[in-house]
């Protein structure tokens, strides 16, 4: 969407405010941006609403401290920040709010397929078959794709090359991961009894 040029330029520096009020205003701007966004907001976008040289990390840290004891918090996921309801309030939300399709409602096997894709991406359906010892249905792949948890990855340039699958930003958000680096390593999974040694 094109920006309306008749709108006045945002005063990022706020030089006319005393330092503590300037800091508070920058925190509120970050809060407003996070509140309005349905997806994680990267550092570069937050930097557009604060003064040059202001520490985004410290502003977010102070905002997080302000939110202590509230029903929501700031989470760092998928290369940015977003508001999340604290897990303790999930039962209340399910009881009172219409959030039906927001919950993943994945079977154990669905999660296992997602984990295989996350750890082995890009991976083909044949690669998944090798891991699980059985064919992975197109229906399952389609459901994971429809929920935007996986996407298509790179294909070999040869004609008829199979599709590959990779995880998406939505996967990171759904599982509260900053990046794929935050996936548990295989040793942790084996120690927890979630993977074969």
C-alpha positions as CSV (number, residue, x, y, z in Angstrom):
1,X,0.0,0.0,0.0
2,X,1.4,3.4,-1.0
3,X,2.0,5.8,1.8
4,X,-0.1,9.0,1.8
5,X,2.5,11.7,1.3
6,X,0.2,14.4,2.8
7,X,0.8,12.7,6.2
8,X,3.4,14.5,8.3
9,X,6.8,12.8,8.7
10,X,7.1,10.8,11.9
11,X,9.4,12.6,14.4
12,X,11.7,9.7,15.4
13,X,14.1,11.6,17.5
14,X,11.7,13.4,19.7
15,X,14.4,15.9,20.6
16,X,11.9,18.2,22.3
17,X,11.2,15.6,25.1
18,X,13.3,15.0,28.2
19,X,15.2,11.7,27.9
20,X,12.9,9.6,30.2
21,X,9.7,10.8,28.3
22,X,11.4,10.2,25.0
23,X,12.3,6.6,26.0
24,X,8.7,6.0,27.3
25,X,7.3,7.3,24.0
26,X,9.6,5.0,22.0
27,X,8.4,2.1,24.1
28,X,4.8,3.0,23.4
29,X,5.5,3.2,19.7
30,X,7.0,-0.3,19.7
31,X,4.0,-1.5,21.8
32,X,1.6,0.0,19.2
33,X,3.4,-1.6,16.3
34,X,3.5,-5.0,18.0
35,X,-0.2,-4.7,19.0
36,X,-1.2,-3.9,15.4
37,X,0.8,-6.7,13.8
38,X,-0.4,-10.2,13.3
39,X,3.1,-11.5,12.6
40,X,6.5,-11.0,14.1
41,X,7.9,-7.5,13.6
42,X,11.6,-7.5,12.7
43,X,14.2,-5.2,14.3
44,X,14.5,-3.1,11.1
45,X,10.8,-2.3,11.2
46,X,10.8,-1.3,14.9
47,X,13.9,0.9,14.2
48,X,11.7,3.0,11.9
49,X,9.7,4.4,14.9
50,X,12.5,5.2,17.3
51,X,15.4,7.6,17.3
52,X,18.7,6.8,15.6
53,X,20.9,4.9,18.0
54,X,18.1,3.8,20.3
55,X,18.5,0.2,21.4
56,X,15.6,-1.9,20.2
57,X,16.7,-4.7,22.5
58,X,16.6,-2.4,25.6
59,X,13.3,-0.8,24.6
60,X,11.7,-4.2,24.2
61,X,13.2,-5.4,27.4
62,X,11.8,-2.4,29.3
63,X,8.4,-2.9,27.6
64,X,8.5,-6.6,28.6
65,X,9.2,-5.5,32.2
66,X,6.2,-3.1,32.0
67,X,4.0,-6.1,31.0
68,X,5.0,-8.2,33.9
69,X,1.9,-9.6,35.6
70,X,-0.3,-8.9,32.5
71,X,-2.1,-11.6,30.5
72,X,0.2,-11.2,27.6
73,X,3.9,-10.9,26.9
74,X,6.3,-10.1,24.1
75,X,7.9,-13.2,22.5
76,X,10.9,-13.2,20.2
77,X,10.0,-15.6,17.3
78,X,10.9,-16.0,13.7
79,X,13.4,-13.1,13.6
80,X,11.1,-10.6,15.2
81,X,8.9,-9.8,18.2
82,X,5.1,-10.2,18.7
83,X,2.6,-10.2,21.5
84,X,1.4,-13.5,22.8
85,X,-1.1,-14.5,25.5
86,X,0.7,-16.2,28.4
87,X,0.2,-19.9,28.3
88,X,-1.5,-19.9,31.7
89,X,-4.5,-18.2,30.1
90,X,-5.0,-20.7,27.3
91,X,-7.9,-22.6,29.1
92,X,-9.8,-19.3,29.7
93,X,-9.4,-18.3,26.1
94,X,-10.6,-21.7,24.8
95,X,-13.6,-21.5,27.2
96,X,-14.7,-18.1,26.2
97,X,-13.4,-17.0,22.8
98,X,-14.0,-18.3,19.3
99,X,-10.5,-19.3,18.4
100,X,-11.3,-22.6,16.8
101,X,-8.9,-22.6,13.9
102,X,-6.1,-20.9,15.7
103,X,-5.1,-24.0,17.6
104,X,-2.9,-26.4,15.6
105,X,-4.7,-29.6,16.8
106,X,-2.0,-31.7,15.2
107,X,-1.7,-35.5,15.8
108,X,1.5,-36.9,17.1
109,X,2.3,-38.2,13.6
110,X,1.7,-34.7,12.1
111,X,4.2,-33.3,14.6
112,X,6.7,-36.0,13.8
113,X,6.4,-35.2,10.1
114,X,6.9,-31.5,10.8
115,X,10.0,-32.3,12.9
116,X,11.4,-34.5,10.2
117,X,10.9,-31.6,7.7
118,X,12.4,-29.1,10.1
119,X,15.5,-31.3,10.8
120,X,16.1,-32.5,7.2
121,X,14.9,-29.6,5.0
122,X,14.7,-29.4,2.1
123,X,13.3,-32.9,2.0
124,X,11.1,-34.8,-0.6
125,X,8.2,-37.1,0.2
126,X,10.6,-40.0,-0.7
127,X,13.0,-38.6,1.9
128,X,10.1,-38.6,4.5
129,X,9.2,-42.2,3.4
130,X,12.8,-43.2,4.1
131,X,12.6,-41.8,7.6
132,X,9.1,-43.2,8.5
133,X,9.2,-46.4,6.5
134,X,5.9,-45.6,4.9
135,X,4.4,-43.2,2.3
136,X,3.5,-39.8,3.7
137,X,0.1,-38.9,2.2
138,X,-0.4,-35.9,0.0
139,X,-3.4,-35.1,2.2
140,X,-1.1,-34.6,5.3
141,X,1.4,-32.5,3.3
142,X,-1.6,-30.5,2.0
143,X,-2.9,-29.9,5.5
144,X,0.5,-28.8,6.8
145,X,0.8,-26.5,3.7
146,X,-2.7,-25.1,4.2
147,X,-1.8,-24.2,7.7
148,X,1.3,-22.5,6.4
149,X,3.6,-24.6,8.5
150,X,5.5,-25.9,5.5
151,X,6.1,-24.6,2.0
152,X,7.8,-25.8,-1.1
153,X,11.5,-25.7,-1.1
154,X,14.1,-25.7,-4.0
155,X,13.8,-28.3,-6.8
156,X,16.5,-29.8,-8.8
157,X,16.7,-28.1,-12.3
158,X,16.2,-31.4,-14.0
159,X,12.8,-32.1,-15.6
160,X,10.4,-34.0,-13.4
161,X,12.4,-33.4,-10.2
162,X,10.3,-33.9,-7.0
163,X,9.1,-31.1,-4.8
164,X,10.9,-30.5,-1.6
165,X,9.4,-29.2,1.6
166,X,10.7,-26.7,4.1
167,X,9.3,-25.1,7.3
168,X,8.0,-21.6,7.2
169,X,7.9,-18.5,9.4
170,X,4.5,-19.6,10.6
171,X,6.1,-22.9,11.8
172,X,8.5,-20.8,13.9
173,X,5.7,-18.7,15.3
174,X,3.5,-21.8,16.0
175,X,6.3,-23.5,17.9
176,X,7.6,-20.3,19.6
177,X,11.1,-20.5,17.9
178,X,13.3,-17.6,17.1
179,X,15.0,-19.7,14.3
180,X,15.6,-23.3,13.4
181,X,18.7,-23.0,15.5
182,X,16.4,-23.2,18.5
183,X,15.2,-26.7,17.6
184,X,16.4,-29.2,20.3
185,X,19.5,-31.1,19.2
186,X,19.2,-34.8,18.6
187,X,20.9,-35.7,21.8
188,X,18.3,-33.7,23.8
189,X,15.5,-35.5,21.9
190,X,17.1,-38.9,22.7
191,X,17.5,-38.0,26.3
192,X,13.8,-37.1,26.5
193,X,12.9,-40.4,24.8
194,X,11.5,-38.6,21.8
195,X,13.9,-40.0,19.2
196,X,15.7,-43.2,18.6
197,X,19.4,-43.3,19.6
